[in-house]
Amino acid sequence: MFYAHSLENRGPEFWETLVDHLEAAAAAARRLGVEIGIGAICEIAARLHDLGKFDPGFQRYLAGAKERVPHSIAGAAAIMDCGGTREEKAVAILIAQAIAGHHAGLPDRTGSDAASLAERKGAFDFTSLSGPWQDFVPENLDGLGMTFAGSGSKREE
């Protein structure tokens, strides 16, 4: 069983499961995003934001171990491998930025700094993840390319 959060002085039977957390966050994000025309994009971002909690090391951390396992880069790295068109790749980078920065702020996209999104993605090893993490990663971003004013096309939700 994978958990999203632990509760002080309460056993795992009271903790929120990671699958429940990701599904609830995705549904809430879609509802909020629909209001501004980006419901599907918000849903994907929320579905991936805690993907790194499928790392057994993070689960040990929740149980009280002293190890630190950064969890935000997993979802960011996963979404950056999606997207076929130029527009979809742009959306993937925007989603990745939001995921990677959901606790510590937005990282630089590139640079030699180990904290940049590109460097963190390059250093991430998906073999550290267990459980159904791949079920949360979209196969592609078909139809999620953003259109901009003057582009002549309109996105649908």
Buried (B, 14 or more C-beta within 10 A) or exposed (E): EBBBEBEEEEEEEEBEBBBEBBBEBBEEBBEBBBEEBBBBBBBBBBBBBBBBBBBEBBBEBBEEEEEEBBBBBBBBBBBBEBBEBEBBBBBBBBBBBBBBBBEEEEBEEEEEEEEBBBBBBEEBEBEBBEBEBEEBBBEEBEEBBBEEEEEEEEBEE
